[in-house]
């Protein structure tokens, strides 16, 4: 096992016993036109889904609370540092310091994507360094970021084979899908069987 994989395994062990809060963050995109996942059809059948007009993207910026198997998602029409900073503010609200509350150390796992390494993001992370530690993943290692499997599940099982009338319709569908994923988290392959609901 490489160093990054071993480090990730140790962080997960700490999170599982409640010593730290472990968050995996990353971005993805969803389209108003159908995402075609694996389906069954009769041999020779032609699967068609209507997709009128121009396809539009909605960016998903998310954080996976590893121990609680909770996905937090913000949507945006763009995928910029300002959008990531808005996600960081949500992390502040949920996991940041609160008067009179003992805080567990929070570890945020990030890749080296441009919105994570911009000047604005670096400054925002530095301002939170007293309670938020960043664990940087090696370049080109999506297999080390646990949120990747959640994005795949979201697209294959909740957003696939549908055409959305526009970005607002897709945005609503994304948030409904996230609520379903969080409610059904113990039935998904990314949920640990030893973790209670």
C-alpha positions as a Markdown table, in Angstrom:
| # | Residue | x | y | z |
|---|---|---|---|---|
| 1 | Unk | 0.0 | 0.0 | 0.0 |
| 2 | Unk | 1.4 | 3.4 | -0.9 |
| 3 | Unk | 1.9 | 6.2 | 1.6 |
| 4 | Unk | -1.3 | 8.1 | 0.6 |
| 5 | Unk | -3.4 | 5.0 | 0.9 |
| 6 | Unk | -2.0 | 4.2 | 4.3 |
| 7 | Unk | -2.5 | 7.7 | 5.5 |
| 8 | Unk | -6.2 | 7.5 | 4.3 |
| 9 | Unk | -6.7 | 4.2 | 6.1 |
| 10 | Unk | -5.4 | 5.7 | 9.4 |
| 11 | Unk | -7.6 | 8.7 | 9.1 |
| 12 | Unk | -10.6 | 6.5 | 8.5 |
| 13 | Unk | -9.8 | 4.4 | 11.6 |
| 14 | Unk | -9.6 | 7.7 | 13.6 |
| 15 | Unk | -12.9 | 8.9 | 12.2 |
| 16 | Unk | -14.6 | 5.5 | 12.9 |
| 17 | Unk | -13.8 | 5.7 | 16.6 |
| 18 | Unk | -14.9 | 9.3 | 16.8 |
| 19 | Unk | -11.5 | 10.9 | 17.3 |
| 20 | Unk | -11.8 | 13.2 | 14.2 |
| 21 | Unk | -14.4 | 14.3 | 11.7 |
| 22 | Unk | -13.2 | 13.1 | 8.3 |
| 23 | Unk | -14.6 | 14.9 | 5.2 |
| 24 | Unk | -13.9 | 14.1 | 1.6 |
| 25 | Unk | -14.6 | 17.0 | -0.8 |
| 26 | Unk | -14.7 | 17.2 | -4.6 |
| 27 | Unk | -16.8 | 18.5 | -7.5 |
| 28 | Unk | -18.8 | 16.9 | -10.3 |
| 29 | Unk | -21.3 | 17.9 | -13.0 |
| 30 | Unk | -24.7 | 16.8 | -14.0 |
| 31 | Unk | -26.4 | 17.5 | -17.3 |
| 32 | Unk | -30.0 | 18.3 | -18.2 |
| 33 | Unk | -29.8 | 15.7 | -21.0 |
| 34 | Unk | -29.9 | 12.1 | -20.0 |
| 35 | Unk | -27.0 | 10.3 | -18.5 |
| 36 | Unk | -27.4 | 6.7 | -19.8 |
| 37 | Unk | -26.3 | 4.2 | -17.3 |
| 38 | Unk | -26.3 | 0.4 | -17.7 |
| 39 | Unk | -29.8 | -0.9 | -18.5 |
| 40 | Unk | -31.3 | -4.2 | -19.7 |
| 41 | Unk | -33.1 | -4.3 | -23.0 |
| 42 | Unk | -34.1 | -7.0 | -25.5 |
| 43 | Unk | -31.4 | -7.9 | -27.9 |
| 44 | Unk | -31.5 | -5.5 | -30.8 |
| 45 | Unk | -33.7 | -3.0 | -29.0 |
| 46 | Unk | -32.8 | 0.7 | -29.5 |
| 47 | Unk | -33.0 | 2.6 | -26.3 |
| 48 | Unk | -34.0 | 6.2 | -26.9 |
| 49 | Unk | -34.7 | 9.0 | -24.5 |
| 50 | Unk | -35.9 | 12.3 | -25.8 |
| 51 | Unk | -33.4 | 15.1 | -25.3 |
| 52 | Unk | -34.7 | 18.3 | -26.9 |
| 53 | Unk | -32.7 | 21.5 | -27.0 |
| 54 | Unk | -29.2 | 22.3 | -25.8 |
| 55 | Unk | -27.8 | 20.4 | -22.8 |
| 56 | Unk | -26.9 | 22.5 | -19.8 |
| 57 | Unk | -24.6 | 21.7 | -16.9 |
| 58 | Unk | -25.1 | 22.1 | -13.2 |
| 59 | Unk | -22.0 | 21.9 | -11.0 |
| 60 | Unk | -22.1 | 19.8 | -7.8 |
| 61 | Unk | -19.7 | 20.8 | -5.0 |
| 62 | Unk | -19.8 | 18.3 | -2.2 |
| 63 | Unk | -18.5 | 17.0 | 1.1 |
| 64 | Unk | -18.9 | 13.5 | 2.3 |
| 65 | Unk | -18.8 | 13.1 | 6.1 |
| 66 | Unk | -17.2 | 9.7 | 6.1 |
| 67 | Unk | -18.2 | 8.4 | 9.6 |
| 68 | Unk | -21.8 | 9.5 | 9.3 |
| 69 | Unk | -22.1 | 8.7 | 5.6 |
| 70 | Unk | -23.8 | 12.1 | 5.0 |
| 71 | Unk | -23.4 | 13.9 | 1.7 |
| 72 | Unk | -23.6 | 17.7 | 1.7 |
| 73 | Unk | -24.0 | 19.2 | -1.8 |
| 74 | Unk | -24.1 | 22.8 | -3.1 |
| 75 | Unk | -25.1 | 23.3 | -6.7 |
| 76 | Unk | -24.0 | 26.1 | -9.0 |
| 77 | Unk | -23.9 | 27.0 | -12.6 |
| 78 | Unk | -20.2 | 27.5 | -12.3 |
| 79 | Unk | -17.3 | 25.5 | -10.8 |
| 80 | Unk | -15.0 | 28.3 | -9.5 |
| 81 | Unk | -13.1 | 29.1 | -6.3 |
| 82 | Unk | -16.1 | 31.3 | -5.2 |
| 83 | Unk | -18.3 | 28.3 | -5.4 |
| 84 | Unk | -15.9 | 26.2 | -3.3 |
| 85 | Unk | -15.7 | 29.0 | -0.8 |
| 86 | Unk | -19.5 | 28.9 | -0.4 |
| 87 | Unk | -19.1 | 25.1 | 0.3 |
| 88 | Unk | -16.4 | 25.9 | 2.9 |
| 89 | Unk | -18.9 | 28.3 | 4.6 |
| 90 | Unk | -21.4 | 25.4 | 4.8 |
| 91 | Unk | -18.6 | 23.3 | 6.4 |
| 92 | Unk | -18.1 | 26.2 | 8.9 |
| 93 | Unk | -21.7 | 26.1 | 9.9 |
| 94 | Unk | -21.8 | 22.4 | 10.4 |
| 95 | Unk | -18.4 | 21.5 | 11.8 |
| 96 | Unk | -16.7 | 24.8 | 12.8 |
| 97 | Unk | -16.2 | 26.3 | 16.2 |
| 98 | Unk | -19.2 | 27.1 | 18.3 |
| 99 | Unk | -19.2 | 29.0 | 21.6 |
| 100 | Unk | -19.2 | 26.5 | 24.5 |
| 101 | Unk | -18.9 | 23.4 | 22.4 |
| 102 | Unk | -15.8 | 21.1 | 22.4 |
| 103 | Unk | -14.7 | 20.7 | 18.8 |
| 104 | Unk | -13.3 | 17.5 | 17.3 |
| 105 | Unk | -10.4 | 18.0 | 14.9 |
| 106 | Unk | -11.7 | 18.2 | 11.3 |
| 107 | Unk | -9.7 | 16.8 | 8.4 |
| 108 | Unk | -10.7 | 17.8 | 4.9 |
| 109 | Unk | -9.4 | 15.6 | 2.1 |
| 110 | Unk | -8.9 | 17.5 | -1.1 |
| 111 | Unk | -7.3 | 16.9 | -4.5 |
| 112 | Unk | -5.0 | 19.5 | -6.2 |
| 113 | Unk | -7.7 | 20.8 | -8.5 |
| 114 | Unk | -7.5 | 24.5 | -9.5 |
| 115 | Unk | -10.4 | 25.7 | -7.3 |
| 116 | Unk | -8.8 | 24.0 | -4.3 |
| 117 | Unk | -5.4 | 25.6 | -4.8 |
| 118 | Unk | -6.4 | 29.1 | -5.9 |
| 119 | Unk | -5.2 | 32.1 | -3.8 |
| 120 | Unk | -8.7 | 32.7 | -2.5 |
| 121 | Unk | -9.1 | 29.1 | -1.4 |
| 122 | Unk | -5.6 | 28.9 | 0.1 |
| 123 | Unk | -6.4 | 32.0 | 2.2 |
| 124 | Unk | -9.8 | 30.6 | 3.3 |
| 125 | Unk | -8.2 | 27.3 | 4.3 |
| 126 | Unk | -5.4 | 29.2 | 6.2 |
| 127 | Unk | -8.0 | 31.2 | 8.1 |
| 128 | Unk | -9.6 | 27.9 | 9.3 |
| 129 | Unk | -6.3 | 26.2 | 10.1 |
| 130 | Unk | -7.0 | 26.4 | 13.9 |
| 131 | Unk | -9.8 | 23.8 | 13.5 |
| 132 | Unk | -9.6 | 22.5 | 9.9 |
| 133 | Unk | -6.6 | 20.5 | 8.6 |
| 134 | Unk | -6.3 | 19.7 | 4.9 |
| 135 | Unk | -5.1 | 16.3 | 3.8 |
| 136 | Unk | -3.9 | 16.8 | 0.2 |
| 137 | Unk | -4.3 | 13.8 | -2.2 |
| 138 | Unk | -1.6 | 13.1 | -4.8 |
| 139 | Unk | -2.3 | 14.4 | -8.3 |
| 140 | Unk | -4.5 | 12.1 | -10.5 |
| 141 | Unk | -5.7 | 9.8 | -7.7 |
| 142 | Unk | -9.5 | 9.9 | -7.7 |
| 143 | Unk | -9.5 | 6.3 | -6.3 |
| 144 | Unk | -8.4 | 7.8 | -3.0 |
| 145 | Unk | -11.3 | 10.2 | -2.7 |
| 146 | Unk | -14.3 | 8.4 | -1.3 |
| 147 | Unk | -16.8 | 11.0 | -2.6 |
| 148 | Unk | -16.1 | 9.8 | -6.2 |
| 149 | Unk | -18.1 | 6.6 | -5.6 |
| 150 | Unk | -21.0 | 8.7 | -4.2 |
| 151 | Unk | -21.0 | 10.9 | -7.4 |
| 152 | Unk | -21.1 | 7.8 | -9.5 |
| 153 | Unk | -24.0 | 6.4 | -7.5 |
| 154 | Unk | -25.9 | 9.6 | -7.6 |
| 155 | Unk | -25.6 | 9.8 | -11.4 |
| 156 | Unk | -26.3 | 6.1 | -12.2 |
| 157 | Unk | -29.2 | 5.5 | -9.8 |
| 158 | Unk | -30.9 | 8.9 | -9.3 |
| 159 | Unk | -30.2 | 11.1 | -12.3 |
| 160 | Unk | -29.9 | 8.6 | -15.1 |
| 161 | Unk | -32.3 | 8.1 | -18.0 |
| 162 | Unk | -34.1 | 11.4 | -17.4 |
| 163 | Unk | -34.3 | 14.6 | -19.3 |
| 164 | Unk | -34.7 | 17.8 | -17.3 |
| 165 | Unk | -36.5 | 20.8 | -18.6 |
| 166 | Unk | -33.7 | 23.1 | -17.4 |
| 167 | Unk | -31.0 | 23.8 | -14.8 |
| 168 | Unk | -33.6 | 24.6 | -12.1 |
| 169 | Unk | -35.4 | 21.3 | -12.7 |
| 170 | Unk | -32.1 | 19.4 | -12.5 |
| 171 | Unk | -31.1 | 21.3 | -9.4 |
| 172 | Unk | -34.2 | 20.2 | -7.6 |
| 173 | Unk | -33.6 | 16.6 | -8.8 |
| 174 | Unk | -30.1 | 16.7 | -7.4 |
| 175 | Unk | -31.2 | 17.9 | -4.0 |
| 176 | Unk | -33.9 | 15.2 | -3.8 |
| 177 | Unk | -31.4 | 12.6 | -4.9 |
| 178 | Unk | -29.0 | 13.7 | -2.1 |
| 179 | Unk | -31.8 | 13.4 | 0.5 |
| 180 | Unk | -32.6 | 9.9 | -0.8 |
| 181 | Unk | -28.9 | 8.9 | -0.7 |
| 182 | Unk | -28.5 | 10.2 | 2.9 |
| 183 | Unk | -31.7 | 8.4 | 4.0 |
| 184 | Unk | -30.7 | 5.1 | 2.4 |
| 185 | Unk | -27.0 | 5.3 | 3.2 |
| 186 | Unk | -26.6 | 1.9 | 4.8 |
| 187 | Unk | -27.9 | 0.2 | 1.7 |
| 188 | Unk | -25.1 | 1.7 | -0.5 |
| 189 | Unk | -21.8 | 0.1 | -1.2 |
| 190 | Unk | -19.9 | 3.2 | 0.2 |
| 191 | Unk | -21.6 | 2.8 | 3.6 |
| 192 | Unk | -19.7 | 0.7 | 6.2 |
| 193 | Unk | -21.9 | -2.1 | 7.6 |
| 194 | Unk | -20.4 | -1.5 | 11.1 |
| 195 | Unk | -21.6 | 2.1 | 11.1 |
| 196 | Unk | -25.1 | 2.7 | 12.6 |
| 197 | Unk | -27.7 | 4.8 | 10.7 |
